[in-house]
Amino acid sequence: MAQQDRRDFIKKMGGLSTGLLALSGIDDTWLEELAIVRQEVEQMSPYDAARYEPFWLQIQQAFRQSPHFINLENGYFSPQPLEVMQAQMENIRMINEIPSFYMRKRQAEEKQGVKRQLAQLAGCGPEEIVITRNTTESLDTIIAGLDFEAGDEAILCDQDYGSMQEAFQQRAKRHGLVLKWVDVPLHPKSDSEIVESYEKAITPKTKVMLVTQLINISGQILPVRKICDMAHSHGVEVIVDGAHAFAQLNFKIPDLNCDYFGASLHKWLCCPLGAGIMYVKKDKISKVWPLFGDVAFPEDDIRKFEHIGTHPVSTHLTISSAIRFHQLVGPERKQARLHYLKNYWTSAVKDLDRVILNTPLSPDRSSAIANIAVEGMTPSELSAYFYDKHRIFTVAINRKSVKGVRVTPHLYTRMADLDAFIEAIREVAG
Ligand SMILES: Cc1ncc(COP(=O)(O)O)c(C=O)c1O
């Protein structure tokens, strides 16, 4: 590649330093090859780009994985690309060199800069978001911070994440909130079937509902915008659990028309562990009490939620690098690739006699995650079989409404890994 082209490309990548990459084990050749294939995918539709292996081969090399097993359990959290991990180490080193000087003189401004970048990615203003540790902190702050009277009602679903269910259960125990539970079908016939199941649970006492944008145990994507519009038409607020949706699906938070939103950045944005986002719509901020006391900021100022004490600022700073990597892959391409990987293995096994897929497969109803069961085997037996016999790591899900093994490929998953997984399924269910 010509020197000028190379410089232009590096500039476009946001000043990614080749020195830093070399330190992380990625060299200039990688950068140059990536530049070439990236120019090629830029000309393609996301559908075609998702299948263009030379590009994904370069992306795979941005991650380092254990050679001892195939990791198809990327739903818990994401490994960081080497570049992001290196930035995290640099940030730790920098803060360690100028410890309280950094905290007193530079922390506020630099964190504000990161917040602006994150807000831009989320499609909202920095005055509507807080950087938290994770989805649990974001959503539990909201669930704990809203005013409820005894007898008020909240709607949630049996497939919502346990921490949020428990936060609501605690409000029920402590303040007399009444919980109404909705069942979401595993294979809905239409969006309206889902919207109606939430609508039917609304009564004049309903104040709020929790909606999981992408259900972690089945991989199903819910029609959140339609649910929010319906809820608002009844005067009900919506809290969206976007733990798995943020940076896996290509959307902006305001597209959802929700009131509150939380996600973990260590899942699909590939940040270091312990980074999350909380969004509160501007006109709702004054309704929510902060978890940690604050009287310094006005009630309608989002910064009232940032009174969290001394914390690892390096992680906040590293969000910048993770956003840069995310943009380098391309949010639309990323979603298309993850969907393609899921479809690749599910379409190869879905017609086997004993296979049950607990995930709707169309592009608007699922992305990377799918859940598979094999008749005659418990979820634990099946996931143990994958690992013990084939060294493929998955996770068993044994909930009332979803029983099977959750399978979550990632950007670094190789097609050969999926072929090995398909063979393992054929062997056990064929
Ligand atoms: C749907 C959903 N919500 C919330 C969470 C909690 O995320 P964290 O542990 O990062 O707070 C998870 C974690 O897997 C999840 O899948």
The ligand as a Gaussian input file, in Angstrom:
#p B3LYP/6-31G(d) Opt

LIG

0 1
 C      -30.548000      -9.631000      29.387000
 C      -29.507000      -9.325000      30.429000
 N      -29.709000      -8.312000      31.267000
 C      -28.819000      -7.991000      32.217000
 C      -27.648000      -8.693000      32.360000
 C      -26.685000      -8.323000      33.445000
 O      -25.487000      -7.862000      32.900000
 P      -24.307000      -7.470000      33.910000
 O      -23.989000      -8.706000      34.687000
 O      -23.210000      -7.039000      33.025000
 O      -24.845000      -6.408000      34.774000
 C      -27.385000      -9.767000      31.517000
 C      -26.149000     -10.553000      31.656000
 O      -25.910000     -11.514000      31.004000
 C      -28.341000     -10.082000      30.522000
 O      -28.139000     -11.095000      29.673000

